[in-house]
Amino acid sequence: MRDFSAPGRSPVYAANAAVATSHPLSTLAAIEVLRAGGNAVDAGIAAVAVQCVVDPLMTGIGGDCFALYAPAGATKPLALDGSGRAPAAATPDWYAEHGVAITPTSPHAVTVPGAIAAWDLLVREHGTRSLGELLQPAIRYAEDGFVIQQRVGWDWQRGAERVAADPHAAETYLPGGQVPAIGSVLRLPKLAATLRRIAQEGARGFYTGPVAEDMVSRLNALGGLHTLDDFAAARPDMVTPVSTRYRGYDVYECPPAGQGLAALMMLNVLTHYDVGAISDLDRLHLFAETCKQGYHHRDVLFGDAALAQVPIEHLLSDAWKAAAHGAIDMGRAREPEIYPEIRQEIAEGRAHKDTVYLCVVDRDGNALSLINSIFQGFGSGILAPESGVLLHNRGLSFRTEGGHPNSVGPGKRPMHTIIPGMLMKDGQAVAPFGVMGGHYQAMGHVELLSGLIDRGLDVQEALDAPRSFAYGGTLEVEGGISDAVMAGLIERGHPAIRAPLPLGGGQIIWIDRKAGTLAAGSDPRKDGAALGY
């Protein structure tokens, strides 16, 4: 239990239903849907739609979505890949012939946004309300205005340069040429009109007609390869989740092109250690060495599993786990190795910290784990001028040369950092969970679950715990780690630095079936809130 004389948060306990998001208005929207009789899917879609309005630096309807959904009584979750695909004309040969690189603000970084199609599918197949009804709170905030929260405003200031470069985005998100002040009200009437069209027409109101024409026209004017046919062909996929067993729990993730597989690989390595019994220094060293192995393989081997060979079975095998464990020296930092050896250049890491994650458990025990993103802060910075849709830049993850699993290709999905998680035990959902923070997310899943399962932390303590991330040649360590541990990491050979930004955010809801209650937590690194009743 936390020290009540010190600043902090307590878990939120509830008897019926609970929600955890990274924005208070998003949480409120979900609770209102639940109290009106909606289920977890209804509440989650209402919440994420609100956040696409009130937290535009982190997410939007011009982005992508993934979800894990465990209906009450299901023995494993359903997995939804709502990520977008590259245009049909996007081939490595085209990029080579034209000497084009994919940059953060390039139209070539924009794949067809997948979020709206994913929401539509979730609601039609698993909701109890219409998409149009669930979009009403978001429409009201876009039309009537919303108040800028503190973390949102801080992020807005950091990301202002991105939208300042696009005249349409600047007009919308830098009114009067200024970043909106924390506590001020902003209205987005064009986005409200687009949401209203989607409410009336469903997903086709986004992927065909005036909205699609506006997005394609803007992208084409900037040199993009997108066509109306690319948008009309957009579809989400129900996919088979990947999983592993960790200390008696079953951990589920969406398969590649997402990076959830890397979290499972790292958890498998940790099974060789009594993580809860070792010192802080040993734990952070172990996390760093395990992280380097998992991410090294991710960068070499991950891509769209529907169109590329990703050796999922091998990477979850006992042979890979044993080899990765054998490469760890608890006394010193080492360079990662590939098992089996695969001679391919590692993709350059591109750090970012932007996305939103939410989870919901309803009165019937349905559990939703959902994540929605425009990738970097304010995405590509490209705004479709008539519809008010800010477009993501997820295609930045693609490699433009051929021969890599993550090479760009027609209709292909890029490697994704955004990953929802679901914890289950004995065929029942235990916790929908997720951690934000770009590339950090797979390691974030490991640190969160290890805190809960290995160290016995409650949901809020596990989210609050200081984090570390060994990627891109640096070990970033948050401020809650002591100077003595930092010195020990450096002595063992880690290029350890204090993390310049918070390592993401996160939410989780723990289902205590014995007590018949829920415990929800929301990360204090964000503006979010957990609520239940």
Solvent accessible surface area in square Angstrom, and as a share of the most:
residue,aa,sasa,rsa
1,M,193,0.86
2,R,73,0.27
3,D,90,0.47
4,F,129,0.54
5,S,107,0.69
6,A,43,0.33
7,P,140,0.88
8,G,49,0.47
9,R,79,0.29
10,S,49,0.32
11,P,21,0.13
12,V,44,0.25
13,Y,144,0.55
14,A,8,0.06
15,A,71,0.55
16,N,71,0.37
17,A,0,0.00
18,A,0,0.00
19,V,0,0.00
20,A,0,0.00
21,T,0,0.00
22,S,3,0.02
23,H,0,0.00
24,P,44,0.28
25,L,33,0.17
26,S,0,0.00
27,T,0,0.00
28,L,77,0.38
29,A,4,0.03
30,A,0,0.00
31,I,16,0.08
32,E,89,0.40
33,V,20,0.12
34,L,0,0.00
35,R,158,0.58
36,A,73,0.57
37,G,38,0.37
38,G,0,0.00
39,N,17,0.09
40,A,0,0.00
41,V,0,0.00
42,D,0,0.00
43,A,0,0.00
44,G,0,0.00
45,I,0,0.00
46,A,0,0.00
47,A,0,0.00
48,V,0,0.00
49,A,0,0.00
50,V,0,0.00
51,Q,0,0.00
52,C,4,0.02
53,V,1,0.00
54,V,1,0.01
55,D,6,0.03
56,P,2,0.01
57,L,2,0.01
58,M,2,0.01
59,T,1,0.01
60,G,7,0.07
61,I,4,0.02
62,G,0,0.00
63,G,0,0.00
64,D,0,0.00
65,C,0,0.00
66,F,2,0.01
67,A,1,0.01
68,L,0,0.00
69,Y,9,0.04
70,A,1,0.01
71,P,37,0.23
72,A,54,0.42
73,G,80,0.77
74,A,28,0.22
75,T,100,0.58
76,K,104,0.44
77,P,2,0.01
78,L,69,0.34
79,A,1,0.01
80,L,2,0.01
81,D,11,0.06
82,G,1,0.01
83,S,2,0.02
84,G,4,0.04
85,R,39,0.14
86,A,6,0.04
87,P,10,0.07
88,A,68,0.53
89,A,51,0.39
90,A,1,0.00
91,T,43,0.25
92,P,33,0.21
93,D,111,0.58
94,W,53,0.18
95,Y,8,0.03
96,A,83,0.64
97,E,140,0.63
98,H,98,0.44
99,G,69,0.66
100,V,40,0.23
101,A,68,0.53
102,I,15,0.07
103,T,62,0.36
104,P,48,0.30
105,T,67,0.39
106,S,14,0.09
107,P,13,0.08
108,H,25,0.11
109,A,0,0.00
110,V,1,0.00
111,T,2,0.01
112,V,6,0.04
113,P,0,0.00
114,G,7,0.06
115,A,0,0.00
116,I,0,0.00
117,A,9,0.07
118,A,0,0.00
119,W,0,0.00
120,D,18,0.09
121,L,20,0.10
122,L,2,0.01
123,V,8,0.05
124,R,158,0.58
125,E,97,0.44
126,H,43,0.19
127,G,21,0.20
128,T,83,0.48
129,R,67,0.24
130,S,66,0.43
131,L,13,0.06
132,G,13,0.13
133,E,92,0.41
134,L,4,0.02
135,L,0,0.00
136,Q,71,0.32
137,P,17,0.10
138,A,0,0.00
139,I,6,0.03
140,R,125,0.46
141,Y,50,0.19
142,A,0,0.00
143,E,79,0.36
144,D,87,0.45
145,G,14,0.14
146,F,4,0.02
147,V,64,0.37
148,I,2,0.01
149,Q,48,0.21
150,Q,131,0.58
151,R,26,0.10
152,V,4,0.02
153,G,4,0.04
154,W,104,0.37
155,D,2,0.01
156,W,0,0.00
157,Q,115,0.51
158,R,99,0.36
159,G,11,0.11
160,A,17,0.13
161,E,149,0.67
162,R,53,0.19
163,V,0,0.00
164,A,57,0.44
165,A,82,0.63
166,D,10,0.05
167,P,91,0.57
168,H,57,0.25
169,A,0,0.00
170,A,23,0.18
171,E,132,0.59
172,T,34,0.20
173,Y,5,0.02
174,L,15,0.08
175,P,55,0.35
176,G,83,0.80
177,G,57,0.55
178,Q,126,0.56
179,V,34,0.19
180,P,14,0.09
181,A,65,0.50
182,I,94,0.48
183,G,51,0.49
184,S,37,0.24
185,V,78,0.45
186,L,14,0.07
187,R,138,0.50
188,L,4,0.02
189,P,90,0.56
190,K,97,0.41
191,L,11,0.05
192,A,0,0.00
193,A,57,0.44
194,T,5,0.03
195,L,1,0.00
196,R,86,0.31
197,R,81,0.30
198,I,0,0.00
199,A,21,0.16
200,Q,134,0.60
201,E,56,0.25
202,G,18,0.17
203,A,19,0.15
204,R,159,0.58
205,G,0,0.00
206,F,0,0.00
207,Y,11,0.04
208,T,60,0.35
209,G,29,0.28
210,P,73,0.46
211,V,6,0.03
212,A,0,0.00
213,E,91,0.41
214,D,17,0.09
215,M,0,0.00
216,V,11,0.07
217,S,70,0.45
218,R,37,0.14
219,L,0,0.00
220,N,68,0.35
221,A,82,0.64
222,L,74,0.37
223,G,40,0.38
224,G,10,0.10
225,L,32,0.16
226,H,4,0.02
227,T,64,0.37
228,L,82,0.41
229,D,114,0.59
230,D,20,0.10
231,F,0,0.00
232,A,60,0.47
233,A,66,0.51
234,A,28,0.22
235,R,136,0.50
236,P,26,0.16
237,D,37,0.19
238,M,82,0.37
239,V,44,0.26
240,T,98,0.57
241,P,18,0.11
242,V,15,0.08
243,S,45,0.29
244,T,19,0.11
245,R,147,0.54
246,Y,0,0.00
247,R,87,0.32
248,G,34,0.33
249,Y,35,0.13
250,D,27,0.14
251,V,0,0.00
252,Y,25,0.10
253,E,0,0.00
254,C,1,0.01
255,P,18,0.11
256,P,7,0.05
257,A,2,0.02
258,G,0,0.00
259,Q,0,0.00
260,G,0,0.00
261,L,0,0.00
262,A,0,0.00
263,A,0,0.00
264,L,0,0.00
265,M,0,0.00
266,M,0,0.00
267,L,0,0.00
268,N,11,0.06
269,V,0,0.00
270,L,0,0.00
271,T,48,0.28
272,H,80,0.36
273,Y,39,0.15
274,D,98,0.51
275,V,1,0.01
276,G,39,0.37
277,A,77,0.60
278,I,49,0.25
279,S,62,0.40
280,D,70,0.36
281,L,41,0.21
282,D,37,0.19
283,R,18,0.07
284,L,5,0.03
285,H,0,0.00
286,L,0,0.00
287,F,8,0.04
288,A,2,0.01
289,E,6,0.03
290,T,0,0.00
291,C,0,0.00
292,K,43,0.18
293,Q,6,0.03
294,G,0,0.00
295,Y,3,0.01
296,H,42,0.19
297,H,0,0.00
298,R,2,0.01
299,D,12,0.06
300,V,1,0.00
301,L,10,0.05
302,F,1,0.01
303,G,0,0.00
304,D,8,0.04
305,A,40,0.31
306,A,86,0.66
307,L,108,0.54
308,A,21,0.16
309,Q,169,0.75
310,V,20,0.11
311,P,48,0.30
312,I,43,0.22
313,E,152,0.68
314,H,60,0.27
315,L,0,0.00
316,L,45,0.22
317,S,32,0.20
318,D,111,0.57
319,A,68,0.53
320,W,1,0.00
321,K,44,0.19
322,A,57,0.44
323,A,32,0.25
324,A,0,0.00
325,H,57,0.25
326,G,58,0.56
327,A,6,0.05
328,I,20,0.10
329,D,48,0.25
330,M,59,0.27
331,G,51,0.49
332,R,129,0.47
333,A,21,0.16
334,R,74,0.27
335,E,144,0.65
336,P,31,0.19
337,E,66,0.30
338,I,20,0.10
339,Y,48,0.18
340,P,78,0.49
341,E,116,0.52
342,I,54,0.28
343,R,207,0.76
344,Q,63,0.28
345,E,129,0.58
346,I,60,0.30
347,A,23,0.18
348,E,134,0.60
349,G,35,0.34
350,R,78,0.28
351,A,75,0.58
352,H,13,0.06
353,K,21,0.09
354,D,10,0.05
355,T,0,0.00
356,V,1,0.01
357,Y,1,0.00
358,L,0,0.00
359,C,0,0.00
360,V,0,0.00
361,V,1,0.01
362,D,3,0.02
363,R,103,0.37
364,D,96,0.50
365,G,21,0.21
366,N,19,0.10
367,A,0,0.00
368,L,0,0.00
369,S,0,0.00
370,L,1,0.00
371,I,0,0.00
372,N,0,0.00
373,S,1,0.01
374,I,1,0.00
375,F,2,0.01
376,Q,24,0.11
377,G,14,0.14
378,F,0,0.00
379,G,0,0.00
380,S,1,0.01
381,G,2,0.02
382,I,5,0.03
383,L,2,0.01
384,A,0,0.00
385,P,29,0.18
386,E,128,0.57
387,S,7,0.05
388,G,5,0.05
389,V,0,0.00
390,L,12,0.06
391,L,0,0.00
392,H,0,0.00
393,N,0,0.00
394,R,1,0.00
395,G,0,0.00
396,L,3,0.01
397,S,13,0.08
398,F,6,0.03
399,R,28,0.10
400,T,38,0.22
401,E,84,0.38
402,G,48,0.46
403,G,72,0.69
404,H,15,0.07
405,P,21,0.13
406,N,7,0.04
407,S,7,0.04
408,V,4,0.02
409,G,8,0.08
410,P,68,0.43
411,G,26,0.25
412,K,17,0.07
413,R,9,0.03
414,P,0,0.00
415,M,14,0.06
416,H,0,0.00
417,T,0,0.00
418,I,0,0.00
419,I,1,0.00
420,P,0,0.00
421,G,0,0.00
422,M,0,0.00
423,L,0,0.00
424,M,1,0.00
425,K,76,0.32
426,D,128,0.66
427,G,26,0.25
428,Q,89,0.39
429,A,6,0.05
430,V,15,0.08
431,A,0,0.00
432,P,0,0.00
433,F,0,0.00
434,G,0,0.00
435,V,0,0.00
436,M,0,0.00
437,G,0,0.00
438,G,0,0.00
439,H,12,0.05
440,Y,1,0.00
441,Q,0,0.00
442,A,0,0.00
443,M,1,0.01
444,G,1,0.01
445,H,0,0.00
446,V,1,0.00
447,E,23,0.10
448,L,4,0.02
449,L,0,0.00
450,S,1,0.01
451,G,3,0.03
452,L,19,0.09
453,I,37,0.19
454,D,28,0.15
455,R,90,0.33
456,G,64,0.62
457,L,41,0.20
458,D,43,0.23
459,V,5,0.03
460,Q,4,0.02
461,E,48,0.22
462,A,6,0.05
463,L,0,0.00
464,D,52,0.27
465,A,21,0.16
466,P,56,0.35
467,R,9,0.03
468,S,3,0.02
469,F,11,0.05
470,A,7,0.05
471,Y,40,0.15
472,G,68,0.65
473,G,65,0.62
474,T,41,0.24
475,L,2,0.01
476,E,33,0.15
477,V,0,0.00
478,E,18,0.08
479,G,63,0.60
480,G,60,0.58
481,I,11,0.06
482,S,57,0.37
483,D,111,0.57
484,A,79,0.61
485,V,19,0.11
486,M,18,0.08
487,A,60,0.47
488,G,10,0.09
489,L,0,0.00
490,I,96,0.49
491,E,151,0.68
492,R,48,0.18
493,G,50,0.48
494,H,6,0.03
495,P,76,0.48
496,A,11,0.08
497,I,83,0.42
498,R,87,0.32
499,A,21,0.16
500,P,100,0.63
501,L,45,0.22
502,P,44,0.28
503,L,0,0.00
504,G,2,0.02
505,G,0,0.00
506,G,0,0.00
507,Q,0,0.00
508,I,0,0.00
509,I,0,0.00
510,W,57,0.20
511,I,17,0.09
512,D,56,0.29
513,R,112,0.41
514,K,202,0.86
515,A,66,0.51
516,G,50,0.48
517,T,47,0.28
518,L,13,0.06
519,A,14,0.11
520,A,0,0.00
521,G,0,0.00
522,S,1,0.01
523,D,0,0.00
524,P,62,0.39
525,R,34,0.12
526,K,12,0.05
527,D,30,0.16
528,G,5,0.05
529,A,29,0.22
530,A,11,0.08
531,L,75,0.37
532,G,25,0.24
533,Y,61,0.23
